[in-house]
Amino acid sequence: MSRQGELDKLQQEALAAIEQAADERALDEVRVRFLGKKGLLTQQMKGLGQLAPEQRKEMGQALNVAKQTLQQAIEARRAELQRAALEKKLAEERIDVTLPARPEAQGVVHPVSHVWEEVVEIFADLGFSVAEGPHIETDWYNFEALNIPPEHPARQEHDTFYFHPREDGERKVLRTHTSPVQIHTMETQAPPIRIIAPGRTFRCDSDQTHTPMFHQVEALVIDRDIHMGHLKWTLEEFCKAFFETDTVQMRFRASHFPFTEPSMEVDINCTWEGGQVKVGEGDDWLEILGSGMVHPNVLKAGGLNPDEWQGYAFGIGIDRLAMLKYGIPDLRAFFESDLRWLRHYGFAALQVPTLSGGLSA
């Protein structure tokens, strides 16, 4: 067969393959097979040097015409495939406007998430920044640096989630409070310090008012000449803003926490009507948090000189705050994934708490 005959046969074979290409990937394989660097038509063009001058000229023109023909056929087929793919996609994604409208979205914000944002909003207005720490802590950060002695009940396995010992004998723990963030902050940030540390904490406990995983927010202020008056004012301003009342009365009771000295439990006045608690009214008292002046040993553990720096700290249960403010009777319901409960106590997605617009509005 002559070279021209071979070229005609090759061109017909290529055109047939282009026409049969089912998608762009298959079409690209055809292009490479015939027009690629090692393609069949490319090999024909590389062999022109072996022909006589007259034959080389004639064959060269024929090869160029064949190449252009195949390129045009490939582009035409590509356009057809793209058009077909678009029509298929439009048909599959077509919307029937005669169908009934979808119901409104049912998603709501969990009360804990909403109260978390309320707390952050209040303390941000008071000049506090938000600090975070790991959920898995060493014994040093969770206990030792916080002046918690080895014999303290909180260190027992019936109260704390311990991990298996490592090769060096160290046992990591799921943090039992957000207080370790205090040490991390003092190690990395020079005073003055004014932070809150909201986050998850873990303890071996489960009943109507306790769960194995719960949420706390820790506050820490370190500066020169800090005293109890600063602590009391901060707590009073927080309670007024959070419970959205100007009549909160507070009672400070002496207590003991290893990481503060002196330590105080804080109560607020309230009244119980119809099973609901109303803060800022009545003669009853409700315990809400623990607080105190940062113990000198904790300051030393954080790398600060207690003769130069003083501070106060307090911790609040975010879940407990949500229960008190929104009348939720059982803490365990927070984690049961009951959509009926969530729709009742939840908040709209755009209901962002702000001091100017109202935290719970």
LUMKE-950753 format. One record per residue: residue in one letter; x, y, z of N, C-alpha, C in turn. Coordinates in steps of 0.1 Angstrom, whole numbers, plus 5000, padded with zeros to 4 digits. Example, Ala and Ser with C-alpha at 12.3 -4.5 7.8 and 13.67 -1.06 7.14 Angstrom:
// residues 2
A513249435078512349555078513249675078
S512849785071513749895071512950005079
// end
This chain:
// residues 361
M500949885000500050005000500950125000
S500550234992501350354991501250435004
R502150525006502150615018500850695019
Q500350735007499050815007497950725011
G497950605007496850505011496950475026
E498150465031498250445046497750565053
L498050685048497650805055496150815055
D495450785043494050785043493350695052
K493950575053493450465062493550515077
L494750575080495050625094494050735097
Q493750825088492850935090491450885093
Q490950785085489650735087489550665100
E490550595104490550525117490550625128
A491250735127491250845137489850905138
L489250945127487951005127486950915133
A487050785130486050695136486250685152
A487450685156487750685170487250815177
I487450925170486951055176485451055177
E484751005167483350995168482750905179
Q483550795182483150695192483450735206
A484250845208484650885221483450925230
A483350855241482050875249482150995259
D483451035262483551145271484851215268
E485151325275486351405272487651335275
R487551245285488751165288489151075277
A488051005272488350915260488750985248
L488251105246488651195235490051235236
D490551265248491951305250492851185247
E492451065250493250945248493350925232
V492350955225492350945210493351045205
R493351165210494251275206495651235208
V495951185220497351135223497751025214
R496850935211497150815203497550855188
F496950955183497250995169498051125168
L497951215177498651345175499651375186
G499751285196500751305206502151295201
K503151315210504551315206504951185200
K504351075205504550945199503350885191
G502550975187501250945180501550885166
L500550815161500750755148500950855137
L500150965137500351065126501651135128
T502051155141503351225143504551135138
Q504451005140505450915134505550925119
Q504450945113504450965098505151085094
M504951195102505651325099507151315101
K507551235111508951215114509651145103
G508951065095509550985085509651055072
L509351185071509351255058510851275053
G511751275063513151295059513751175050
Q513051065050513550955043513050955028
L512151045025511551045011512351135002
A512151114989512751204979512151344980
P512851444976512351584977510951604972
E510551554960509251584954508151504963
Q508551384966507551304974507451364988
R508551414993508551475007507551595007
K507651674997506751794996505251754995
E505051664987503651624985503051554997
M503951465003503451395015503351485027
G504251585028504151685039502851765039
Q502451805027501251875026500051795030
A500051665026498951575029498851545044
L500051535050500051515065499551635073
N499951755068499451875075497951895074
V497351855061495951865060495251755069
A495851635070495251535078495351575093
K496451645097496551685111495451795114
Q495251885105494251995107492851935108
T492651835099491351765099491051705112
L492051625117491851555130491651655141
Q492451765142492351865152490951935152
Q490451965140489052025139488051925144
A488251795140487251695144487251675159
I488451675165488551665180487851775187
E488051905182487452015189485952015187
A485451975175484051965173483451865182
R484051745184483551645192483651685207
R484651755211484751805224483551905228
A483251985218482152085220480852005222
E480651895214479451815215479351745229
L480451695233480451625246480251725257
Q480751845257480551945267479051985267
R478552005255477152045254476251935260
A476551805257475751695262475851685277
A477051705282477251695297476451805304
L476451925298475752035304474252015304
E473751965293472251935292471851825302
K472751725304472451615313472451675328
K473351765331473451825344472251915347
L471851985337470652075338469451995340
A469351875333468151795335468151735348
E469251685354469351625367469151725378
E469551845376469451945387468252045385
R467452005377466252095374465352095387
I464852215390463952225401462552245396
D461652165402460252165399459652275408
V459352395402458752505410457352485414
T456752375409455352345413455252265426
L456452215431456452135443456152225455
P455652175466455452255478456752305484
A456652425490457852485496458352395507
R459752395509460352325520459952395533
P459852315544459552375557460752455561
E460552555570461652635575462652545583
A463952585583464952515589464652495604
Q464952365609464552335623465752345632
G466952375626468152385635468152495645
V468552465657468652575667469952565674
V470352665682471552675689471352615703
H472252525707472152455720472252565731
P471452545742471552645753472952665759
V473752555759475152565764475952655755
S475852635742476552725732476152865734
H474852895736474353025737474853095750
V474753025761475253075774476753095773
W477553005767478953025764479153165758
E478453195747478653325740478153445749
E477153415757476753525767477953555776
V478553455782479653475791480753545785
V481153505773482253565766481953715763
E480753745759480353875755480453965768
I480053925779480054005791481554025795
F482353925796483753945800484554025790
A484254015777484954095767484654235770
D483454275774483154415777483854455789
L484254365798484954405810486554405808
G486954375796488354385792489054255793
F488354135794488954005794489153955780
S490253875778490453805766490153655768
V489953575758489653435759490953355757
A491253265766492353175765491853025764
E492652945758492352805757493452715761
G493152585764494152495768493752355763
P494652255764494352115760493352045769
H492651955763491751875772492451765779
I493551715774494451615780495651685787
E495751665800496751745807497651645815
T498851695818499751625827499251645842
D499851565850499551575865500051715870
W501151765864501651895868500652005866
Y500152015854499252125851497852115857
N497351985858496051965864495951965879
F497051925886497051915900498251985907
E499451945904500651995911500852145911
A500752205899500952345897499852425904
L498752365906497552435912497552405927
N498652365933498752345947497852245953
I497452145945496652035949497551925955
P497451885968498351795974498151645968
P499151555970498951425965497851345971
E497451375983496451305990495051355988
H494851465979493651525977492651425970
P491351425974490351335968490251345953
A490451465948490251485934491251405926
R492351365932493451285925493051135924
Q492051095931491650955931490950915918
E491150785915490550735902489050735902
H488450735914486950745914486450885910
D487350985909486951115906487551165893
T488551105888489351155877489551055866
F489451095854489651005843491151005840
Y491850885843493250875840493450795827
F494550825820494950735809495950635814
H496150525806497150425810498550485811
P499350435820500650495822501550485810
R502350585808503350575797504550495801
E505550485792506750405795507550465807
D507450595808508150665819507350665832
G506150605832505350605844504350715845
E504450815837503550935837502150895833
R501150945840499750915836499051045832
K498651065820497951185816496551175821
V495851285822494451295827493651375818
L492351345817491351445811491151555822
R491351675818491451785827490051785835
T490251805848489051805857488451945859
H489152045854488752185855489452265844
T489152385842489852465832490952545839
S491152525852492252595859493652575853
P493952465847495352445841495652555831
V494552615825494852725816495552845823
Q495252865836495952965843497452955842
I497952825845499352805845499952825831
H499252765821499752785807499852935803
T498853015808498853155805499953235812
M500153205825501253265832502653235826
E502753105821504053065815504353145802
T503253175795503453235781503153385780
Q502553445790502153575789502553655801
A503253765798503753855810502553935815
P502553955829501454035835501554175830
P500454255831499154215836498354115828
I497654025834496853925828495353945831
R494553935822493053935824492453845814
I492153725818491653625808490553545814
I489653485805488753385809489053265800
A488753145806489153015799487852925799
P486952945789485852855788486252725781
G485652615785485952485779485352365785
R485552255779485052125785485952075796
T485352005805486051945816485451805819
F486151725826485751585827485951525842
R484851465847484951405860484051285861
C484451185869483651065871482451085880
D481451145874480251175882479051185873
S477951135877476751145869475451135877
D474651245878473351245884472651365878
Q471551415885470751515880471451645878
T472451675886473251795885474751775881
H475151655878476451625874476551535862
T477451555853477651465841479151445840
P479551335833481051305832481751415824
M481051475814481651585807480751705809
F481351825812480551945815481452065810
H480852185812481552305807481752395819
Q482952455819483352555829483952675822
V483852785829484652905825485452955837
E486752965835487653005845488053145842
A488253235853488753365851489953385859
L490953465854492153495861492553635858
V492853705869493453845868494753855876
I495753895870497053905876497554055874
D497954125884498454255883499054295896
R499554415897500054465910498954525918
D498954505931497954565940496554515938
I496354395933495054335931494554295945
H493254325948492654285961491254235959
M490654195971489354135971488254225965
G488454355966487454445961487354435946
H488454415939488454395925487654265921
L487854165929487154035926485654055928
K485254115939483854135942483154215932
W483754325928483154415918482954335904
T483954255900483854185888482754085888
L482654015899481553915901480153985901
E480054095907478854165908478354215894
E479354275887479054315873478654205864
F479354095866478953975857477553925860
C477253915873475853855877474753955872
K475054085873474054175869473754165854
A474854155846474754145832474154015827
F474653905834474153775829472653755832
F472253785845470953765848470053875845
E470653985839469854095833468954165844
T469654195855468954265866469954355873
D469454465879470254555886470154545901
T469454435905469154425920469854305926
V470954245920471554125925472254165938
Q471954075948472754085961473553955962
M474853975967475753865967476253845981
R476453715984476953675998478253595996
F479353636002480653566001480853486014
R481053356012481253266024482653206023
A483353206035484653146035484653006031
S485552956023485652816019487152786018
H487352666011488752626009488952565995
F489852625988490252565975491852565975
P492452455971493952455972494652565964
F493952615953494652715944494352855948
T493552885958493253025962493353035977
E493753155981493853185996493853335998
P492753396004491653326009490653275998
S489753176001488853125992487453155996
M486553175986485153205990484153135980
E483053085986481953045978481053175977
V480353185965479553305962478153265960
D477253325968475753305967475153435961
I474053415955473253535950471753515956
N471153625958469753615964468853575953
C467753505956466853455947465453425954
T464453395946463253345951462753235941
W462053135947461453025939459953045938
E459553055926458053065923457652975912
G456752885916456252785906457352695900
G458352665909459452575905460552645897
Q460352785895461352855887462152945897
V463352965894464253055902464253195896
K464153295904464253435899465353495907
V466453535900467653595906467353745908
G467853785920467753935923466553965931
E465753865934464453885942464453785954
G463753825964463553735975464653725985
D464453635995465453626006466153496006
D465953405996466653285995468053305989
W468953215991470353225985470653105977
L471353125966471753025957473253025954
E473952915956475352915954475652905938
I476552985933476752985919478252965915
L479152995924480552975919481552975931
G482752935929483852945938484953045934
S485553115943486453215939487553235950
G488453325948489453355958490653425952
M491553465960492853525956493853415953
V494553425942495453325937496453295947
H496653165950497653125960499053155956
P499853195965501253225961501953105955
N501652985959502352865953501952855938
V500652895935500252885921500952995912
L501153115918501953215911503353165909
K503953105919505353055917505352945906
A504352855906504352755896504252815882
G503552925881503452995868504653085864
G505653085873506853165870506753305874
L505853345884505653475888506053495903
N506553605906506953635920505753685928
P505253615938504153655946504353775954
D505553815956505853945963505554065954
E505554045941505454145932504054145925
W503454025923502254015916501153945925
Q499953995923498853935930497653915920
G496753835924495653815915494453745921
Y493353735913492153665918491753565907
A490953465910490453375901489153325906
F488253285896487053215900486553125888
G485753025892485352935882483852915883
I483152905871481652895870481352785861
G480352705864479852605856478852665845
I479252655832478452705822477052635821
D477152505823475852425822474952465834
R475552485845474752535857474152665855
L474852755849474352895846473152885836
A473252795826472152775817470952725824
M471152625833470052565841469352675849
L470152765856469552865864468752975857
K469353015846468853125838467553085830
Y467652965824466552925815465652815821
G465752785834464852695840464952555835
I466152505833466252365829466552275841
P465652185844465752105856466751995857
D467151935846468051825847469251835837
L470451835843471651855835471851745825
R471451625827471651515818470951535805
A469851615805469151645793469951725782
F470951795787471851865778472451775768
F472751645771473551555763472751445757
E471451445758470551335753470151345739
S470451455732470151465718468751455715
D467851505724466451495722466051625714
L465551605702465251725693464051805699
R463151735705461951805711462451895722
W463451845731463951925742464752045736
L465552015725466452125720465552235713
R464452195707463652295700462952385711
H462752325723462052395733463052495740
Y464252445743465152535750466252605741
G466252565729467352615720467052765715
F467952815708467952955704468052955689
A467453055683467553075668468953105664
A469353065652470753075647471253215647
L470353315644470653455643470453525656
Q470153455667469853515680471153525687
V472053615683473453635688473353715701
P473853675712473753755724474653875724
T474153995727474954115727474454195739
L475354275746474954355757473954465753
S474154515741473354625736471954575732
G471854455726470554405722469854315731
G470554275742469954185752470554045750
L471053985760471753855759470853745755
S469653745761468753635759467553675750
A467653795744466553845735466353755723
// end
